[in-house]
Amino acid sequence: MLGELRELEATATARMLSAGAQPAEKPAQELLDIDEAAERLKVSTDYLYRHWKQFPFACKQPFGLRFSARGLDQYIHESVLVSRQQPFGKMRAGRRTG
């Protein structure tokens, strides 16, 4: 009986491994340099150098500023959603937006 259970366990393990049912690895975080981030945000690199601390997806590395691609994409997505919710020409934060 125990031998049969071991055989079933081995068969099930072999099937899982051959089917690619291995634990999924988390993809590495892609970091963008300042030129790539500026291009995606449609701003100048000078602007990013001056305001990088305002972006939660930015970090200073020994080799320069880096920006999380995932964080930047989420920021852009949220900015588009907010801009779509704001009616054209309404006041926001004391300034006319349209």
C-alpha positions in Angstrom: 0.0 0.0 0.0 2.7 2.5 0.9 4.7 1.6 -2.2 1.6 2.3 -4.3 1.2 5.7 -2.7 4.9 6.5 -3.3 4.5 5.5 -6.9 1.4 7.8 -7.3 3.3 10.7 -5.7 6.2 10.2 -8.0 3.9 10.1 -11.0 2.0 13.2 -10.0 5.3 15.1 -9.4 6.6 14.1 -12.8 3.4 15.2 -14.5 3.5 18.6 -12.7 7.1 19.2 -13.6 6.6 18.1 -17.2 3.5 20.4 -17.6 5.5 23.4 -16.4 3.7 23.8 -13.2 6.7 25.1 -11.4 6.3 28.0 -9.1 6.3 31.3 -11.1 9.2 33.6 -10.5 8.5 37.2 -9.9 9.8 39.3 -12.9 12.7 41.6 -12.1 11.8 45.2 -11.6 12.7 47.2 -14.8 14.5 50.5 -14.1 14.5 53.2 -16.6 17.3 55.9 -16.9 16.4 59.5 -17.0 16.2 59.7 -20.8 13.7 56.9 -21.0 11.6 58.2 -18.2 11.5 61.7 -19.7 10.4 60.3 -23.0 7.6 58.4 -21.4 6.4 61.3 -19.3 6.8 63.8 -22.2 9.0 66.1 -20.1 12.6 67.3 -20.4 15.4 65.5 -18.6 16.1 68.9 -16.9 12.6 68.8 -15.4 13.2 65.3 -14.0 16.5 66.2 -12.5 14.9 69.1 -10.7 11.7 67.3 -9.6 12.6 63.6 -9.3 11.9 63.6 -5.5 8.2 64.3 -6.3 7.8 61.0 -8.1 7.4 58.0 -5.7 8.8 55.7 -8.4 12.1 57.5 -8.6 15.3 56.5 -6.8 18.8 57.8 -6.7 21.4 55.1 -7.4 25.2 55.4 -7.3 25.2 55.4 -11.1 22.4 58.0 -11.5 18.6 58.4 -11.2 16.5 55.5 -12.0 12.7 55.2 -12.4 10.6 52.1 -11.9 8.9 51.3 -15.2 5.9 49.7 -13.5 5.5 52.7 -11.1 5.9 55.2 -14.0 3.2 53.3 -16.1 0.9 53.3 -13.1 1.5 57.0 -12.5 0.7 57.8 -16.2 -2.4 55.6 -16.1 -3.7 57.3 -12.9 -2.9 60.8 -14.3 -5.0 60.0 -17.4 -7.9 58.8 -15.3 -7.8 61.9 -13.2 -7.6 64.2 -16.2 -10.7 62.4 -17.7 -12.7 63.0 -14.6 -11.9 66.7 -14.5 -14.4 68.7 -16.5 -12.8 71.1 -19.0 -12.4 74.6 -17.8 -13.2 74.0 -14.1 -11.1 75.4 -11.4 -8.6 73.1 -9.7 -6.2 74.1 -6.9 -6.8 77.8 -7.5 -5.9 77.7 -11.2 -8.0 77.5 -14.3 -7.3 74.2 -16.1 -8.9 75.0 -19.5 
